Amino acid sequence: MENPLRSAPSWVGNSLLAVAVFATCWTASVFYWRSSGATPSEMAIGQLLLGLPVAILLALWLGNNAMRARQTAAPIAQPAAADTSAPRAVLPAIAAGAVRLRGGESLEELAESLLSNAAPCELDIELTDDAGYPVLSGRIESADDPSAREVMTPWLALRGMAELSFSDEQWRALSLGGAVVADLTEHALMHPLLPDYLAAGPSERAAVALPLLQLRPVLPSGWPLPQRQAAADWFLHLVEQQGWPAQRLQLAAGEEAAFSLVDVLARSTSLTMLVACDSYIGEDSVRDWSERRVLFSGRTPRGQVPGEGAAGLLLADAVQAPLLGLDGVAALQGACDGQRPGSADAPGNINTEMLSCLSRHALQESKTEPTAITAICADADLRPTRVGELMGVASALLPHLELATQMMSVGACCGTVGAVGPVAALALAGHDALANGGEVLCLSNSDSHYRCALLVRRA
């Protein structure tokens, strides 16, 4: 069903954007003053309640105008760092998606929260910076559930890993990741050939064409290798425990290279479960970020907001997709990615060249006219560099969209979540394409260098 918000006139979209910016700044400021007990000066009140939201809106307006001027003056050249000419493998379809984010525990909840700004990041009274003030975070209350630790601890002991320890942040990520694995496994168990396979005798099962389910976990690169391997084995155990036969289950080899959504999609098998989880909600991450001056605060407004979450996709090829997609599947086309030549966190003007190039390529390869795009799903958070880059590209290439109602960015509600961001954005794009029957441009620009674009539509 089409979302009614998308039919609003342009002045409504611009007004909603302004109200959202002011409301977020005011809510965060008032909560900060109350929780810290500080008495703000008149200058501080003016800077935070008026100066900050006006500065954000001004940056967005200037970025929009700059992009329009550049588009009129000359076509955007393709950066050498964007490998858009290399042949790509046939991409799978999205048979199902699942998320655990601050904005919702389902894709429906997440979409509603993002469009209504119902679950923004808030000041976290349990986490403080080096000055003793609460930090803004994307904490998920359900991540505190101790059941994952209680169940996994004896399992580790049985496998001879009783001495292996996990930090509180890692346990939070595992709890969220396990919930996503359970959701996707539930969808996989709907495969029509599974009952025949389970009913057949050992010698007869080879004749049943049940596909091999490959589990591909994407775990934080900062975790030590033993913890990453144990977490991957644990997720595999959860899939088997839920009912998928071990003989038709495989764990994908771990990858040391930097995460690339396009490469992960291209390497998928006939049936792949892709799961990413991460958490920075803990004193260790806050202390580390504060020492490196990358934590969002009044002194570092371009810093990151600690977040946490999990997201996953059940990917299927042309044979398996029709068997699993009872309500339809989302096709992926025109996927391309690349690395920015310079960090998006470096001082200077917002550079949209790489993301614009990739977006144009995705549209061309998928044979989609820009005017046919009905929505944008991205992973950008609220940092001005990411918001400015995303909105600059959107307003220049897709000026017909009302960005307040036709653009959803998962980072707005969850903060920094690593590889969870692009996976969640793609899951959300698949959901939107199926729910509204449109053409969705999925973009990733949360990383300092990595950029990605692809087109998602109902198959």
FILUM-188889 format. One line per field, with one value per residue (C-alpha): residue number from 1; x, y, z; residue in one letter. Coordinates in steps of 0.1 Angstrom, whole numbers. Example, Ala and Ser with C-alpha at 12.3 -4.5 7.8 and 13.67 -1.06 7.14 Angstrom:
% residues 2
resi	(1_2);
u	(123_137);
v	(-45_-11);
w	(78_71);
resn	(a_s);
% end
This chain:
% residues 459
resi	(1_2_3_4_5_6_7_8_9_10_11_12_13_14_15_16_17_18_19_20_21_22_23_24_25_26_27_28_29_30_31_32_33_34_35_36_37_38_39_40_41_42_43_44_45_46_47_48_49_50_51_52_53_54_55_56_57_58_59_60_61_62_63_64_65_66_67_68_69_70_71_72_73_74_75_76_77_78_79_80_81_82_83_84_85_86_87_88_89_90_91_92_93_94_95_96_97_98_99_100_101_102_103_104_105_106_107_108_109_110_111_112_113_114_115_116_117_118_119_120_121_122_123_124_125_126_127_128_129_130_131_132_133_134_135_136_137_138_139_140_141_142_143_144_145_146_147_148_149_150_151_152_153_154_155_156_157_158_159_160_161_162_163_164_165_166_167_168_169_170_171_172_173_174_175_176_177_178_179_180_181_182_183_184_185_186_187_188_189_190_191_192_193_194_195_196_197_198_199_200_201_202_203_204_205_206_207_208_209_210_211_212_213_214_215_216_217_218_219_220_221_222_223_224_225_226_227_228_229_230_231_232_233_234_235_236_237_238_239_240_241_242_243_244_245_246_247_248_249_250_251_252_253_254_255_256_257_258_259_260_261_262_263_264_265_266_267_268_269_270_271_272_273_274_275_276_277_278_279_280_281_282_283_284_285_286_287_288_289_290_291_292_293_294_295_296_297_298_299_300_301_302_303_304_305_306_307_308_309_310_311_312_313_314_315_316_317_318_319_320_321_322_323_324_325_326_327_328_329_330_331_332_333_334_335_336_337_338_339_340_341_342_343_344_345_346_347_348_349_350_351_352_353_354_355_356_357_358_359_360_361_362_363_364_365_366_367_368_369_370_371_372_373_374_375_376_377_378_379_380_381_382_383_384_385_386_387_388_389_390_391_392_393_394_395_396_397_398_399_400_401_402_403_404_405_406_407_408_409_410_411_412_413_414_415_416_417_418_419_420_421_422_423_424_425_426_427_428_429_430_431_432_433_434_435_436_437_438_439_440_441_442_443_444_445_446_447_448_449_450_451_452_453_454_455_456_457_458_459);
u	(0_13_24_1_30_46_17_24_33_68_62_50_82_104_85_87_124_129_106_125_159_147_128_159_182_158_150_187_196_169_175_212_207_183_203_236_221_239_225_229_241_221_248_246_208_211_237_220_184_187_223_228_195_199_235_224_196_219_245_219_206_241_249_218_225_261_251_225_251_276_251_241_277_291_284_300_331_334_361_388_382_348_351_319_332_341_316_294_279_241_228_204_169_158_134_132_148_151_164_169_175_165_139_121_123_108_111_76_83_116_100_73_97_120_92_78_111_97_129_158_191_189_212_223_225_245_273_293_322_355_339_312_283_258_265_240_235_213_208_184_167_162_200_202_184_208_193_218_247_229_224_257_279_273_274_309_320_308_329_360_358_349_378_367_354_332_328_295_293_300_272_248_257_253_219_207_223_208_173_179_191_160_137_155_156_118_115_139_119_90_109_84_110_120_92_101_137_131_106_130_154_192_196_167_175_199_170_153_165_167_193_224_218_249_253_274_279_294_311_330_366_377_367_396_395_385_355_345_348_328_301_298_296_270_248_252_241_210_199_204_186_156_151_172_191_228_236_222_239_272_292_308_345_354_368_396_391_371_333_318_281_284_311_290_259_280_293_260_249_215_203_223_216_235_236_255_256_276_274_293_271_296_322_351_339_330_364_382_362_366_404_406_382_357_329_300_300_299_336_334_301_314_319_301_271_276_249_241_219_216_203_200_188_177_191_179_188_164_155_150_134_100_98_105_90_53_46_70_108_129_153_187_202_229_250_283_306_339_363_364_399_397_380_345_356_384_378_365_334_310_321_292_311_317_281_267_288_277_240_241_257_231_203_219_227_192_177_158_149_156_120_109_126_100_122_158_169_204_225_237_236_230_266_264_289_268_234_248_263_232_208_231_230_193_183_206_198_162_147_112_115_102_132_112_88_106_140_147_181_186_215_192_178_207_240_272_266_294_283_249_240_243_227_198_194_192_166_146_148_135_106_97_98_75_51_48_56_81_117_140_176_197_228_255_276_280_317_345_355_332_303_277_246_221_185_158_124_98_109);
v	(0_34_56_87_109_106_126_158_190_204_230_203_183_213_223_187_187_220_209_176_194_219_193_170_198_211_177_167_201_201_165_172_202_183_151_169_195_223_258_270_305_328_323_285_286_307_285_252_261_285_285_248_239_270_260_225_237_263_236_215_245_254_219_216_248_239_205_222_247_220_199_229_239_205_168_150_131_95_91_66_50_39_5_7_-9_-43_-71_-80_-114_-119_-106_-126_-114_-105_-132_-118_-92_-86_-59_-51_-13_15_25_-9_-47_-52_-34_-21_-5_9_25_41_54_70_87_101_107_86_71_95_90_103_113_82_87_54_66_97_115_125_156_135_145_120_111_108_71_47_23_-6_-17_-53_-57_-59_-93_-117_-148_-149_-150_-176_-199_-194_-197_-234_-241_-225_-248_-279_-269_-264_-226_-219_-195_-174_-141_-115_-78_-63_-47_-80_-97_-69_-74_-112_-109_-87_-108_-140_-124_-116_-151_-165_-143_-152_-189_-188_-176_-202_-230_-221_-237_-262_-289_-290_-313_-338_-337_-343_-371_-389_-415_-408_-426_-409_-373_-368_-370_-340_-308_-288_-261_-257_-228_-207_-186_-155_-135_-101_-94_-63_-63_-51_-83_-108_-138_-164_-143_-138_-175_-185_-160_-174_-210_-199_-184_-216_-236_-214_-221_-258_-258_-240_-269_-265_-298_-297_-316_-287_-259_-243_-215_-191_-185_-154_-124_-101_-75_-44_-49_-45_-49_-55_-82_-100_-100_-113_-142_-154_-189_-203_-196_-173_-159_-126_-113_-83_-72_-46_-25_5_10_6_25_10_24_58_61_51_75_103_99_98_128_110_110_134_162_200_201_176_182_161_131_98_87_53_29_-8_-31_-61_-66_-95_-107_-140_-140_-164_-171_-173_-209_-205_-171_-181_-209_-186_-153_-160_-122_-115_-109_-78_-78_-61_-44_-20_-26_-7_6_24_41_79_93_112_107_122_132_154_192_209_211_182_162_143_133_96_90_109_88_55_66_75_42_22_40_34_-3_-10_9_32_68_91_102_66_65_66_64_65_42_49_43_79_91_127_139_171_155_124_142_169_144_123_152_169_138_133_169_170_136_131_166_153_135_150_142_145_118_98_93_71_68_41_60_87_65_42_62_44_6_-4_-30_-32_1_-8_-42_-26_0_-27_-47_-15_-8_-43_-38_-5_-18_-47_-26_3_-13_14_18_23_37_22_42_37_66_61_50_75_61_33_42_20_23_-1_-3_-23_-32_-59_-89);
w	(0_-9_20_22_34_-1_-17_4_-15_-14_12_36_31_37_68_82_77_95_124_127_129_155_175_176_187_213_228_231_246_272_282_284_308_330_333_339_363_345_343_307_300_277_250_253_250_219_203_209_205_176_162_159_140_118_110_100_78_62_55_38_18_7_-2_-23_-42_-48_-63_-86_-97_-105_-123_-145_-152_-163_-161_-132_-141_-130_-103_-110_-76_-86_-104_-123_-155_-140_-149_-120_-111_-113_-80_-58_-48_-13_-1_35_57_94_117_154_156_179_153_154_157_122_89_92_125_113_82_103_129_103_85_117_135_164_176_174_192_228_256_274_312_315_293_300_281_296_311_329_306_291_255_226_217_198_227_223_255_243_239_277_276_294_278_250_275_297_267_249_279_286_248_247_276_258_228_249_249_285_289_259_272_255_265_274_240_222_242_232_196_199_215_187_160_174_172_135_128_144_122_90_99_104_68_55_72_49_20_4_0_37_48_21_30_67_60_37_49_49_16_-1_9_-20_-44_-26_-41_-8_-13_8_31_35_66_61_93_91_125_136_123_157_174_180_157_183_193_157_150_181_172_137_150_175_148_128_158_162_126_131_165_150_125_94_87_94_62_42_62_55_72_47_52_72_53_65_38_44_41_6_3_-35_-31_-4_-27_-56_-36_-24_-32_-42_-7_16_51_55_91_105_141_161_193_206_236_264_284_263_230_245_262_230_208_233_235_196_195_172_198_190_216_218_210_182_163_134_156_158_179_195_182_181_161_138_103_79_45_32_-4_-31_-67_-96_-87_-50_-49_-62_-37_-7_-17_-9_-10_-37_-38_-43_-73_-70_-100_-110_-79_-78_-51_-46_-23_-19_-26_6_40_44_79_67_70_40_18_14_-17_-34_-65_-57_-45_-75_-99_-84_-83_-120_-128_-108_-126_-160_-154_-142_-171_-147_-155_-125_-125_-119_-85_-57_-26_-13_15_30_60_66_102_114_109_87_63_57_56_33_9_8_4_-22_-44_-39_-47_-78_-94_-81_-76_-79_-45_-13_9_42_31_4_19_49_64_91_107_119_146_154_151_141_136_112_85_101_84_47_53_72_44_18_39_42_5_-2_22_6_-29_-20_2_-22_-56_-65_-76_-47_-48_-20_-10_16_27_65_62_59_24_13_-10_-26_-48_-63_-75_-57_-73_-71_-92);
resn	(m_e_n_p_l_r_s_a_p_s_w_v_g_n_s_l_l_a_v_a_v_f_a_t_c_w_t_a_s_v_f_y_w_r_s_s_g_a_t_p_s_e_m_a_i_g_q_l_l_l_g_l_p_v_a_i_l_l_a_l_w_l_g_n_n_a_m_r_a_r_q_t_a_a_p_i_a_q_p_a_a_a_d_t_s_a_p_r_a_v_l_p_a_i_a_a_g_a_v_r_l_r_g_g_e_s_l_e_e_l_a_e_s_l_l_s_n_a_a_p_c_e_l_d_i_e_l_t_d_d_a_g_y_p_v_l_s_g_r_i_e_s_a_d_d_p_s_a_r_e_v_m_t_p_w_l_a_l_r_g_m_a_e_l_s_f_s_d_e_q_w_r_a_l_s_l_g_g_a_v_v_a_d_l_t_e_h_a_l_m_h_p_l_l_p_d_y_l_a_a_g_p_s_e_r_a_a_v_a_l_p_l_l_q_l_r_p_v_l_p_s_g_w_p_l_p_q_r_q_a_a_a_d_w_f_l_h_l_v_e_q_q_g_w_p_a_q_r_l_q_l_a_a_g_e_e_a_a_f_s_l_v_d_v_l_a_r_s_t_s_l_t_m_l_v_a_c_d_s_y_i_g_e_d_s_v_r_d_w_s_e_r_r_v_l_f_s_g_r_t_p_r_g_q_v_p_g_e_g_a_a_g_l_l_l_a_d_a_v_q_a_p_l_l_g_l_d_g_v_a_a_l_q_g_a_c_d_g_q_r_p_g_s_a_d_a_p_g_n_i_n_t_e_m_l_s_c_l_s_r_h_a_l_q_e_s_k_t_e_p_t_a_i_t_a_i_c_a_d_a_d_l_r_p_t_r_v_g_e_l_m_g_v_a_s_a_l_l_p_h_l_e_l_a_t_q_m_m_s_v_g_a_c_c_g_t_v_g_a_v_g_p_v_a_a_l_a_l_a_g_h_d_a_l_a_n_g_g_e_v_l_c_l_s_n_s_d_s_h_y_r_c_a_l_l_v_r_r_a);
% end
